[in-house]
Amino acid sequence: MARALGIDVGGTFTDFIEVGDDGMLRTWKRLSTPADPRVAIIEGLDGGTAGRYVHGSTVATNALLERHGPRVVLVTTEGFRDTLTIRRQTRPELYALEPRRAPHVVARGDVIAVHERVGAAGEVVVELTETEIDRVVEECRETGTLHVAVCLLHSYAYPDHERRLTDALRKRGLEVSASIEVAPQIREYERTSTTAINAFLRPTIRTYLGNLEGDLPGIRVIRSDASLASSEQAGEHPVSMLLSGPAGGVLGALHVARRAGIQNIVTFDMGGTSTDVAVCPGEPLLRGAMEIDGLAVINSAVDIETVGAGGGSLARLDVGGALVVGPESAGADPGPACYGTGTQPTVTDANLVLGRLHAEQRLGETVALDLERARLALAGLGPGANAEAVIDVVNANMVRSLSRVSLERGFDTREFTLVAFGGAGPLHACALAEQLGFRRVLVPRFPGVLSALGMLTAPEAAEQTQSLVLTLSANASSTLRDSATILERAARDELEAAGVAARHILWSGDARYLGQAHELRVAVDSPGLDAFSTAFHASHEKRFGYSTPDGPVELVTLRARAEADRPDVVLPEVQAGPSRMFAPTGEMLVVDRGNLAAGDRVAGEATIFQPDATTYLPPGWVATVDGFGNLLAEPV
């Protein structure tokens, strides 16, 4: 039996990494089964067992994107039934003559208004009566659905009304997601949207994780904020799983980089359907809000930028004859043309035709590559759209995404290392590094399964939040101190209730200058007035190029995160030998990564293949193998 097993379900492949009893790592892949992700997991395990299972998945994200879920009824305060329809009135396409918005998960006709009202300071304006509670419960039951989202105005400031209504609905057998449990924070639309999405995802995720728990007892699930939860906790709050897999990738990149003595990194995770990038100045950056398919979610998550560019991204000509790559993807079924079943050209086909993928290689040790099918698919685009053009277009898409998380936020890429992973990341990393000014690229020893590795390093954690809207002046000290004490105790209690001891308390908050309508999330060592003010001024200066040190600062939301100790996964060292230089002699150099020892060097133009990924070194780049088997590539 293995010591631990990490399982990452992606859009194209399901990745496995096993820590054996001897501490050695073993990796493998299986094609994902989107119709039922459990199938690929069970087939991949092939009867094997482990003492500890950690799982990340795109199941919640896919269910939301595909609107695969039950009918949900929203219960909200009278006068606010159109909150999900009005939203923020921002236009995703500013100049579109016929703007379109993705529909929300709750239809306008499925909103029930409640006669009650609470003010922003928590004062009761209209009392919620027992008669009104009975009416709402009966109206919910008459809809015929079991799934209800409850979000009353300003309930984060005064939760009594929402708690009483939620209790009454649950007593009548209804499945309820309440905003005071899911997202007890300021901002009405975002809180309502998050609660509704949670109610929509719960039955799908509870069923999926419940079945998986039967196959893999005690399985832990990685959440969007890179912490672990039990299958029961994740099933109750599936909105916390929307960035489950990508969060594991960030942890894996940091784990490998630190072992290599590198602190500041930008992660570049290119898989089969999408690319996820994040900047990590020593630690992952977290954010408190995001959008998934145009729908707002307030939930702590690793600050990741996603672009629809992957190995399976489809190449096509638009109506004007311009080459477009993505965001549509061939996925696992039918897959790229070179997999033998697809017919449309993809990025993977382009890399194969250019010789950057080894034609005799089997991806994930299972998928044979058909070079002739790839050529035929690309030829169908026409004479002006060759394989090199496909690569140029998809690289341009990813350059924009990497720039947004690094240069546009005030980070100097020359001080960061680009960590490339995912099945396709190492094929494109050096070209992107050249365009953005990175001086070094790190390709981990197991790039194709790094997200699964990162999941094994995730800690158990619990986070508590409170919206304060508190001006950070001297007379606010006692209010901040009292709130911090309550949140710390609640976070510790939640973690310890799961049978885990809290070892660390991490503090953060959303702050803004008085009069601003947006906040910045800042982390501090201790929740004091000066600590938050100093951190906010510095963060504002870095992000926007200026700060107002004398300006009043508002702390909008305070967060306390209780963490257990992080599990440590020991990375085995590779054997060192006499240092060798591998260099091309005219044609593309093809190197089996399994034959490389610590200290070996490979000069481009070269392709370095292994079962889970392939690394491409352009001319003018040299990669050195370090003591852990990582490739450190630099321009010469």
C-alpha positions as CSV (number, residue, x, y, z in Angstrom):
1,M,0.0,0.0,0.0
2,A,1.3,3.4,-0.9
3,R,1.9,6.1,1.7
4,A,0.0,8.8,-0.2
5,L,-1.7,9.3,-3.6
6,G,-2.5,12.6,-5.3
7,I,-5.1,12.6,-8.1
8,D,-5.8,15.5,-10.4
9,V,-8.7,15.3,-12.8
10,G,-8.1,17.6,-15.8
11,G,-10.1,18.2,-19.0
12,T,-7.9,15.9,-21.0
13,F,-5.8,13.7,-18.6
14,T,-6.3,12.4,-15.1
15,D,-2.9,12.5,-13.3
16,F,-1.7,10.3,-10.5
17,I,1.4,10.6,-8.3
18,E,2.2,8.1,-5.6
19,V,4.5,8.3,-2.6
20,G,5.5,4.8,-1.9
21,D,6.4,3.3,1.5
22,D,10.1,3.7,0.5
23,G,9.5,7.5,-0.2
24,M,10.0,7.1,-3.9
25,L,7.6,8.8,-6.3
26,R,5.7,7.1,-9.1
27,T,3.6,8.9,-11.7
28,W,1.1,7.9,-14.4
29,K,-1.7,9.3,-16.5
30,R,-5.0,8.2,-17.9
31,L,-7.3,9.9,-20.4
32,S,-10.1,11.7,-18.5
33,T,-13.7,10.5,-18.8
34,P,-15.7,13.7,-18.7
35,A,-19.1,12.0,-18.6
36,D,-18.1,10.3,-15.3
37,P,-14.6,11.4,-13.9
38,R,-14.7,8.5,-11.4
39,V,-14.2,6.0,-14.3
40,A,-10.7,7.3,-15.1
41,I,-9.8,7.5,-11.4
42,I,-10.8,3.9,-10.7
43,E,-9.2,2.6,-13.9
44,G,-6.0,4.5,-13.0
45,L,-5.9,3.0,-9.5
46,D,-6.2,-0.5,-11.0
47,G,-7.0,-1.9,-7.6
48,G,-4.2,-0.2,-5.7
49,T,-4.7,1.5,-2.3
50,A,-3.0,4.2,-0.3
51,G,-3.0,5.4,3.3
52,R,-3.9,8.9,2.2
53,Y,-5.8,10.2,-0.8
54,V,-5.8,13.8,-2.0
55,H,-8.0,14.9,-4.9
56,G,-8.4,17.9,-7.1
57,S,-11.0,18.2,-9.8
58,T,-12.7,20.4,-12.4
59,V,-16.1,18.7,-11.7
60,A,-17.5,21.8,-9.9
61,T,-16.2,24.2,-12.6
62,N,-17.6,22.1,-15.4
63,A,-21.0,21.7,-13.7
64,L,-21.2,25.5,-13.5
65,L,-20.0,26.2,-17.0
66,E,-22.4,23.6,-18.4
67,R,-25.2,24.7,-16.1
68,H,-25.6,21.0,-15.0
69,G,-27.6,21.1,-11.9
70,P,-31.1,21.2,-10.3
71,R,-33.7,24.0,-10.3
72,V,-32.8,26.4,-7.4
73,V,-35.2,28.7,-5.6
74,L,-33.7,32.0,-4.2
75,V,-35.2,33.5,-1.1
76,T,-34.3,37.2,-0.6
77,T,-35.5,40.4,1.0
78,E,-38.5,42.1,-0.5
79,G,-37.4,44.7,-3.1
80,F,-34.2,42.8,-4.0
81,R,-35.6,39.9,-6.1
82,D,-33.9,41.2,-9.3
83,T,-30.4,41.3,-7.8
84,L,-29.2,38.4,-9.9
85,T,-30.7,40.0,-13.0
86,I,-29.3,43.5,-12.5
87,R,-25.9,42.4,-11.3
88,R,-23.3,45.2,-11.5
89,Q,-24.4,46.5,-14.9
90,T,-20.9,46.1,-16.2
91,R,-20.5,45.1,-19.8
92,P,-18.1,42.2,-20.5
93,E,-17.8,43.4,-24.1
94,L,-17.8,47.2,-24.0
95,Y,-18.4,47.8,-27.7
96,A,-20.6,44.9,-28.5
97,L,-23.8,46.2,-30.2
98,E,-25.8,43.2,-28.9
99,P,-24.1,42.4,-25.5
100,R,-24.9,39.0,-24.1
101,R,-24.5,37.8,-20.5
102,A,-24.4,34.2,-19.4
103,P,-27.6,33.3,-17.6
104,H,-27.5,32.8,-13.8
105,V,-28.3,29.5,-12.1
106,V,-31.6,30.9,-10.7
107,A,-34.4,31.9,-13.1
108,R,-36.1,35.2,-12.3
109,G,-39.4,33.4,-11.7
110,D,-37.8,31.3,-9.0
111,V,-37.1,34.1,-6.6
112,I,-39.3,34.5,-3.5
113,A,-39.4,37.8,-1.7
114,V,-39.5,38.0,2.1
115,H,-41.1,40.8,4.0
116,E,-38.2,41.7,6.3
117,R,-35.4,44.3,6.3
118,V,-32.1,44.8,8.1
119,G,-30.0,48.0,7.8
120,A,-26.3,48.1,6.9
121,A,-25.3,48.5,10.6
122,G,-27.3,45.4,11.6
123,E,-30.3,47.3,12.9
124,V,-33.7,45.7,12.3
125,V,-35.9,47.9,10.1
126,V,-38.7,45.4,9.4
127,E,-39.1,42.4,11.8
128,L,-39.4,38.9,10.3
129,T,-42.5,37.3,11.7
130,E,-43.3,33.7,12.2
131,T,-46.3,34.1,9.9
132,E,-44.0,35.3,7.1
133,I,-41.6,32.4,7.7
134,D,-44.5,29.9,7.4
135,R,-45.6,31.6,4.1
136,V,-42.1,31.5,2.6
137,V,-41.6,27.8,3.6
138,E,-44.9,26.8,2.1
139,E,-44.2,28.8,-1.1
140,C,-40.8,27.1,-1.5
141,R,-42.4,23.6,-1.0
142,E,-45.0,24.4,-3.7
143,T,-42.2,25.0,-6.3
144,G,-41.5,21.3,-6.2
145,T,-37.7,21.7,-5.9
146,L,-35.7,20.7,-2.8
147,H,-32.8,23.2,-3.4
148,V,-33.0,26.6,-1.9
149,A,-30.6,29.5,-1.6
150,V,-31.3,32.0,1.2
151,C,-29.7,35.5,1.1
152,L,-31.3,38.3,3.0
153,L,-30.2,41.9,2.9
154,H,-27.3,42.7,5.3
155,S,-27.5,39.3,7.0
156,Y,-23.8,39.3,7.6
157,A,-24.4,42.2,10.0
158,Y,-27.4,40.7,11.7
159,P,-27.8,37.0,10.9
160,D,-30.9,36.2,13.1
161,H,-33.5,36.6,10.4
162,E,-31.7,34.4,7.9
163,R,-30.8,31.8,10.5
164,R,-34.5,31.5,11.6
165,L,-35.7,31.2,8.0
166,T,-33.0,28.7,7.1
167,D,-33.8,26.5,10.2
168,A,-37.5,26.5,9.3
169,L,-36.8,25.5,5.7
170,R,-34.5,22.6,6.8
171,K,-37.0,21.3,9.2
172,R,-39.4,20.8,6.3
173,G,-36.8,18.7,4.5
174,L,-35.4,21.3,2.0
175,E,-31.7,21.5,1.1
176,V,-30.6,25.0,2.0
177,S,-27.5,27.1,1.2
178,A,-27.5,30.1,3.5
179,S,-25.3,33.2,2.8
180,I,-24.4,33.5,6.5
181,E,-22.7,30.0,6.1
182,V,-21.4,30.3,2.5
183,A,-20.4,34.0,2.1
184,P,-21.0,36.2,5.2
185,Q,-19.5,39.3,3.6
186,I,-20.5,42.7,2.3
187,R,-21.7,43.3,-1.3
188,E,-25.2,42.1,-2.0
189,Y,-25.0,40.8,-5.6
190,E,-21.7,38.9,-5.0
191,R,-23.0,37.3,-1.8
192,T,-26.3,36.4,-3.5
193,S,-24.6,35.0,-6.6
194,T,-22.2,32.9,-4.5
195,T,-25.0,31.4,-2.3
196,A,-27.1,30.6,-5.4
197,I,-24.1,28.9,-7.1
198,N,-23.4,26.9,-4.0
199,A,-27.0,25.6,-3.9
200,F,-26.8,24.8,-7.6
201,L,-23.6,22.7,-7.2
202,R,-24.3,20.9,-4.0
203,P,-26.3,17.9,-5.3
204,T,-23.8,17.2,-8.1
205,I,-20.7,17.5,-5.9
206,R,-22.2,15.7,-2.9
207,T,-23.1,12.7,-5.1
208,Y,-19.7,12.7,-6.9
209,L,-17.7,13.0,-3.7
210,G,-19.9,10.6,-1.8
211,N,-19.4,7.9,-4.4
212,L,-15.7,8.6,-4.5
213,E,-15.5,8.4,-0.7
214,G,-16.9,4.8,-1.0
215,D,-14.0,4.0,-3.4
216,L,-11.3,5.9,-1.6
217,P,-12.1,6.1,2.2
218,G,-11.0,9.3,3.9
219,I,-10.2,11.2,0.7
220,R,-9.3,14.8,1.1
221,V,-10.3,17.5,-1.4
222,I,-8.2,20.5,-2.3
223,R,-10.1,23.8,-2.3
224,S,-9.5,27.0,-4.3
225,D,-7.5,28.5,-1.5
226,A,-5.0,25.6,-1.6
227,S,-6.2,24.1,1.6
228,L,-7.7,20.6,2.2
229,A,-11.2,19.7,3.2
230,S,-13.0,16.4,3.9
231,S,-15.4,15.1,1.2
232,E,-18.3,16.0,3.4
233,Q,-17.0,19.6,4.0
234,A,-16.4,20.1,0.2
235,G,-19.8,18.7,-0.6
236,E,-21.5,21.2,1.7
237,H,-19.5,24.1,0.2
238,P,-18.7,23.1,-3.4
239,V,-18.3,26.8,-4.3
240,S,-14.9,26.5,-2.6
241,M,-13.8,23.9,-5.2
242,L,-14.1,26.0,-8.4
243,L,-10.3,26.4,-8.7
244,S,-9.4,23.1,-7.1
245,G,-6.9,21.7,-9.6
246,P,-5.1,24.9,-10.5
247,A,-4.5,25.6,-6.8
248,G,-2.6,22.3,-6.5
249,G,-0.4,23.3,-9.4
250,V,0.7,26.5,-7.6
251,L,1.6,24.6,-4.5
252,G,3.5,22.0,-6.5
253,A,5.5,24.7,-8.3
254,L,6.4,26.4,-5.0
255,H,7.4,23.1,-3.4
256,V,9.8,22.2,-6.2
257,A,11.1,25.8,-6.5
258,R,11.9,26.1,-2.8
259,R,13.8,22.8,-2.9
260,A,15.8,24.3,-5.8
261,G,16.6,27.4,-3.7
262,I,14.2,29.6,-5.7
263,Q,11.7,31.9,-3.9
264,N,10.1,34.2,-6.4
265,I,8.2,32.4,-9.2
266,V,5.5,32.8,-11.8
267,T,3.7,29.6,-12.4
268,F,2.8,28.5,-16.0
269,D,0.4,25.5,-16.0
270,M,-0.6,24.6,-19.6
271,G,-2.8,21.5,-19.9
272,G,-5.0,20.1,-22.6
273,T,-7.8,22.7,-22.5
274,S,-6.5,25.8,-20.6
275,T,-3.5,27.6,-19.2
276,D,-3.4,28.8,-15.6
277,V,-0.8,31.4,-14.5
278,A,0.0,33.0,-11.1
279,V,2.6,35.1,-9.5
280,C,4.1,33.9,-6.2
281,P,6.5,36.3,-4.5
282,G,7.6,33.7,-1.9
283,E,4.0,32.6,-1.2
284,P,0.8,32.2,-3.2
285,L,-1.3,35.4,-3.5
286,L,-4.9,34.9,-2.5
287,R,-7.9,36.9,-3.6
288,G,-11.4,37.2,-2.2
289,A,-13.5,37.4,-5.3
290,M,-13.5,36.0,-8.9
291,E,-15.8,35.4,-11.9
292,I,-16.6,32.1,-13.4
293,D,-18.4,32.4,-16.8
294,G,-19.4,35.9,-15.9
295,L,-20.9,35.0,-12.5
296,A,-19.5,36.5,-9.4
297,V,-18.1,34.4,-6.6
298,I,-16.8,35.6,-3.3
299,N,-14.5,33.0,-1.8
300,S,-10.9,32.9,-0.9
301,A,-8.8,31.5,-3.8
302,V,-5.3,31.4,-5.1
303,D,-5.0,34.4,-7.4
304,I,-4.9,32.6,-10.8
305,E,-5.4,33.9,-14.3
306,T,-6.9,31.4,-16.7
307,V,-6.8,31.6,-20.5
308,G,-8.5,29.2,-23.0
309,A,-5.2,28.0,-24.5
310,G,-4.0,24.4,-24.1
311,G,-2.6,21.5,-26.1
312,G,-6.1,20.6,-27.3
313,S,-7.0,24.2,-28.3
314,L,-8.6,24.2,-31.8
315,A,-7.1,26.2,-34.6
316,R,-9.5,27.7,-37.2
317,L,-9.9,30.7,-39.5
318,D,-12.5,33.3,-38.6
319,V,-14.9,34.9,-41.0
320,G,-12.2,37.4,-42.0
321,G,-9.7,34.7,-42.7
322,A,-7.6,35.4,-39.6
323,L,-6.1,32.5,-37.7
324,V,-7.7,31.9,-34.3
325,V,-6.6,29.4,-31.7
326,G,-8.9,28.5,-28.8
327,P,-10.7,28.9,-26.5
328,E,-12.6,25.8,-27.9
329,S,-10.8,22.6,-27.2
330,A,-10.8,19.1,-28.5
331,G,-10.5,17.8,-24.9
332,A,-10.0,14.1,-24.3
333,D,-12.8,13.1,-26.7
334,P,-12.2,13.3,-29.7
335,G,-8.8,14.9,-28.8
336,P,-6.2,16.3,-31.2
337,A,-6.1,14.9,-34.7
338,C,-2.8,13.1,-33.9
339,Y,-4.5,11.1,-31.2
340,G,-6.2,9.1,-34.0
341,T,-9.9,10.1,-33.5
342,G,-10.0,13.9,-33.8
343,T,-10.1,15.7,-37.2
344,Q,-9.6,19.4,-36.4
345,P,-6.1,20.8,-36.0
346,T,-4.9,21.7,-32.5
347,V,-1.8,23.1,-30.7
348,T,-0.6,19.6,-30.0
349,D,-0.8,18.8,-33.8
350,A,1.3,21.9,-34.5
351,N,4.0,20.9,-32.0
352,L,4.1,17.4,-33.5
353,V,4.5,18.7,-37.1
354,L,7.3,21.1,-36.0
355,G,9.2,18.2,-34.4
356,R,8.9,19.5,-30.9
357,L,6.9,16.5,-29.9
358,H,8.7,13.2,-30.5
359,A,6.6,11.3,-33.1
360,E,7.5,7.9,-31.5
361,Q,6.6,9.0,-28.0
362,R,3.4,7.8,-26.3
363,L,1.8,10.7,-24.3
364,G,1.2,9.5,-20.7
365,E,2.6,6.2,-21.9
366,T,-0.9,5.4,-23.4
367,V,-1.6,7.7,-26.4
368,A,0.3,7.0,-29.7
369,L,0.9,10.1,-32.0
370,D,0.0,10.0,-35.7
371,L,2.2,12.5,-37.5
372,E,0.4,12.1,-40.8
373,R,-3.1,12.9,-39.3
374,A,-1.6,16.0,-37.7
375,R,-0.2,17.2,-41.1
376,L,-3.5,16.6,-42.9
377,A,-5.5,18.4,-40.2
378,L,-3.2,21.5,-40.4
379,A,-3.2,21.4,-44.2
380,G,-7.0,21.9,-44.0
381,L,-6.5,25.4,-42.6
382,G,-5.1,26.7,-45.9
383,P,-1.7,27.8,-47.1
384,G,-1.3,30.8,-44.8
385,A,-2.0,29.0,-41.6
386,N,0.9,26.6,-40.9
387,A,2.0,24.9,-37.7
388,E,4.4,27.7,-36.8
389,A,1.6,30.3,-37.1
390,V,-0.6,28.2,-34.8
391,I,2.2,28.2,-32.1
392,D,2.7,32.0,-32.6
393,V,-1.0,32.7,-32.0
394,V,-1.4,30.6,-29.0
395,N,1.8,32.0,-27.5
396,A,0.5,35.5,-28.0
397,N,-2.6,34.6,-26.0
398,M,-0.5,33.3,-23.1
399,V,1.9,36.2,-23.1
400,R,-1.0,38.5,-22.4
401,S,-2.1,36.4,-19.5
402,L,1.4,36.2,-18.0
403,S,1.8,39.9,-18.4
404,R,-1.4,40.6,-16.5
405,V,-0.3,38.7,-13.4
406,S,3.3,40.0,-13.4
407,L,4.3,43.2,-15.3
408,E,0.9,44.9,-15.0
409,R,1.0,44.3,-11.2
410,G,4.4,45.9,-10.7
411,F,6.5,42.8,-10.6
412,D,9.9,42.7,-12.4
413,T,10.0,39.5,-14.4
414,R,13.8,39.6,-14.3
415,E,13.6,38.8,-10.5
416,F,11.3,35.8,-11.0
417,T,11.7,32.3,-12.4
418,L,9.0,30.9,-14.7
419,V,8.0,27.5,-13.5
420,A,6.6,25.5,-16.5
421,F,4.4,22.4,-16.0
422,G,1.3,20.7,-17.2
423,G,1.4,18.4,-20.1
424,A,2.1,21.2,-22.6
425,G,3.7,24.0,-20.5
426,P,7.4,23.0,-21.0
427,L,6.9,23.1,-24.8
428,H,6.1,26.8,-24.8
429,A,7.9,28.2,-21.7
430,C,11.2,29.3,-23.2
431,A,9.5,31.3,-26.0
432,L,7.3,33.0,-23.5
433,A,10.2,33.7,-21.2
434,E,12.1,35.5,-24.0
435,Q,9.1,37.7,-24.8
436,L,8.5,38.7,-21.2
437,G,12.0,39.1,-19.9
438,F,12.3,36.1,-17.6
439,R,15.9,35.1,-17.2
440,R,15.3,31.5,-16.1
441,V,12.8,28.7,-16.7
442,L,12.4,25.8,-14.3
443,V,10.8,22.6,-15.6
444,P,10.2,20.2,-12.6
445,R,11.1,16.6,-12.8
446,F,7.5,15.6,-13.1
447,P,5.9,18.5,-15.0
448,G,2.9,16.7,-16.3
449,V,1.6,15.7,-12.8
450,L,2.9,18.6,-10.7
451,S,-0.6,19.7,-9.7
452,A,-1.2,16.2,-8.2
453,L,2.1,16.5,-6.3
454,G,1.2,20.0,-5.0
455,M,-2.1,18.6,-3.6
456,L,-0.1,16.3,-1.4
457,T,1.6,19.4,0.2
458,A,-1.6,21.2,0.9
459,P,-2.4,21.9,4.6
460,E,-5.7,21.5,6.4
461,A,-7.1,24.9,7.1
462,A,-10.2,26.9,8.1
463,E,-11.0,30.5,7.4
464,Q,-13.4,32.9,9.1
465,T,-14.4,36.3,7.8
466,Q,-16.2,39.4,9.0
467,S,-17.2,42.5,7.1
468,L,-16.4,45.5,9.3
469,V,-16.1,48.6,7.0
470,L,-13.9,50.1,9.7
471,T,-11.9,53.3,9.3
472,L,-8.4,52.6,10.7
473,S,-8.2,55.4,13.3
474,A,-7.1,55.2,16.9
475,N,-10.7,54.8,18.2
476,A,-11.2,51.7,16.0
477,S,-8.5,49.7,17.9
478,S,-10.8,47.9,20.3
479,T,-13.3,47.0,17.6
480,L,-10.6,45.5,15.5
481,R,-9.1,43.6,18.4
482,D,-12.4,42.2,19.5
483,S,-13.3,41.1,16.0
484,A,-9.9,39.5,15.6
485,T,-10.3,37.5,18.8
486,I,-13.7,36.2,17.8
487,L,-12.5,35.2,14.3
488,E,-9.4,33.5,15.6
489,R,-11.4,31.4,18.0
490,A,-13.9,30.4,15.4
491,A,-11.2,29.4,12.9
492,R,-9.4,27.3,15.5
493,D,-12.7,25.7,16.6
494,E,-13.6,24.8,13.0
495,L,-10.3,23.2,12.3
496,E,-10.1,21.3,15.6
497,A,-13.7,20.0,15.1
498,A,-12.3,18.2,12.1
499,G,-9.7,16.6,14.4
500,V,-6.8,18.7,13.3
501,A,-4.7,21.0,15.5
502,A,-4.2,24.6,14.4
503,R,-0.5,25.5,14.3
504,H,-0.6,28.9,12.5
505,I,-3.0,31.8,12.3
506,L,-2.7,33.8,9.1
507,W,-4.3,37.3,8.9
508,S,-5.5,39.2,5.9
509,G,-8.0,41.9,5.0
510,D,-9.6,43.8,2.2
511,A,-8.8,47.5,2.5
512,R,-9.3,50.7,0.5
513,Y,-8.9,54.4,0.8
514,L,-12.0,56.2,2.1
515,G,-14.3,56.9,-0.9
516,Q,-12.9,54.1,-3.1
517,A,-15.3,51.5,-4.5
518,H,-12.7,48.7,-4.8
519,E,-10.4,46.9,-2.3
520,L,-7.0,45.4,-2.2
521,R,-6.4,42.2,-0.3
522,V,-3.4,42.6,2.0
523,A,-1.7,40.1,4.4
524,V,-0.3,41.0,7.8
525,D,1.5,39.2,10.6
526,S,-0.9,40.5,13.3
527,P,-4.3,42.3,13.0
528,G,-3.3,45.8,14.1
529,L,-4.2,49.2,12.8
530,D,-0.7,50.1,11.8
531,A,0.0,46.7,10.3
532,F,-3.0,47.0,8.0
533,S,-2.4,50.6,7.1
534,T,1.3,50.1,6.2
535,A,0.5,47.0,4.2
536,F,-2.3,48.7,2.3
537,H,-0.2,51.8,1.4
538,A,2.6,49.6,0.1
539,S,0.3,47.3,-1.9
540,H,-1.5,50.3,-3.5
541,E,1.8,51.8,-4.5
542,K,3.0,48.6,-6.1
543,R,-0.3,47.9,-7.9
544,F,-1.3,51.4,-9.1
545,G,2.0,53.4,-8.9
546,Y,1.0,55.8,-6.1
547,S,-0.2,55.8,-2.5
548,T,-1.6,58.4,-0.1
549,P,0.1,57.7,3.3
550,D,-1.9,60.4,5.0
551,G,-5.2,59.3,3.5
552,P,-7.7,57.5,5.7
553,V,-7.9,53.7,5.1
554,E,-11.0,51.5,5.5
555,L,-10.7,47.9,6.5
556,V,-13.8,46.4,4.7
557,T,-13.3,42.7,5.6
558,L,-11.1,40.9,8.1
559,R,-10.0,37.3,7.7
560,A,-8.5,34.8,10.1
561,R,-7.1,31.5,8.6
562,A,-6.2,28.7,11.0
563,E,-3.7,26.2,9.4
564,A,-2.3,22.9,10.4
565,D,1.3,22.0,9.6
566,R,1.9,21.4,5.9
567,P,2.7,17.8,4.9
568,D,6.2,17.5,3.5
569,V,6.8,15.4,0.3
570,V,10.5,14.6,0.1
571,L,11.7,15.0,-3.5
572,P,14.2,12.2,-4.3
573,E,17.6,13.3,-5.6
574,V,19.0,12.1,-8.8
575,Q,22.3,10.4,-9.3
576,A,25.1,12.6,-10.3
577,G,27.7,11.5,-12.8
578,P,30.4,13.1,-14.9
579,S,28.9,16.3,-16.4
580,R,27.9,15.8,-20.0
581,M,26.9,18.3,-22.7
582,F,24.2,17.3,-25.2
583,A,24.2,19.6,-28.3
584,P,22.5,19.4,-31.7
585,T,24.6,18.6,-34.8
586,G,22.3,20.3,-37.3
587,E,19.0,18.6,-36.8
588,M,16.7,18.9,-33.8
589,L,18.3,17.0,-30.8
590,V,16.0,14.4,-29.3
591,V,16.9,13.5,-25.6
592,D,15.2,11.0,-23.3
593,R,15.0,12.8,-20.0
594,G,15.3,9.5,-18.2
595,N,18.9,9.2,-19.4
596,L,20.0,12.6,-17.9
597,A,21.9,12.8,-14.6
598,A,22.5,15.7,-12.3
599,G,25.0,18.2,-13.8
600,D,24.1,17.2,-17.4
601,R,23.5,20.1,-19.9
602,V,21.4,20.2,-23.0
603,A,21.7,22.9,-25.7
604,G,18.9,23.9,-28.0
605,E,17.4,23.3,-30.5
606,A,16.3,20.2,-28.6
607,T,13.3,18.3,-27.5
608,I,13.6,16.5,-24.1
609,F,10.8,13.8,-23.8
610,Q,9.5,11.9,-20.8
611,P,6.2,10.0,-20.2
612,D,4.2,12.9,-18.7
613,A,5.5,16.0,-20.7
614,T,8.0,17.2,-23.3
615,T,10.3,20.2,-23.0
616,Y,11.3,22.2,-26.0
617,L,14.6,24.2,-26.0
618,P,14.8,26.8,-28.8
619,P,18.2,27.7,-30.3
620,G,20.2,29.8,-27.9
621,W,18.9,28.1,-24.7
622,V,20.8,25.7,-22.4
623,A,19.2,23.5,-19.7
624,T,21.1,22.1,-16.7
625,V,19.8,19.2,-14.6
626,D,19.9,20.0,-10.9
627,G,20.3,17.6,-8.0
628,F,16.5,16.9,-7.9
629,G,16.2,16.2,-11.6
630,N,14.7,19.6,-12.5
631,L,15.7,21.3,-15.7
632,L,16.9,24.9,-15.2
633,A,16.9,26.6,-18.7
634,E,18.6,29.9,-19.4
635,P,19.3,31.9,-22.6
636,V,23.0,32.0,-23.5
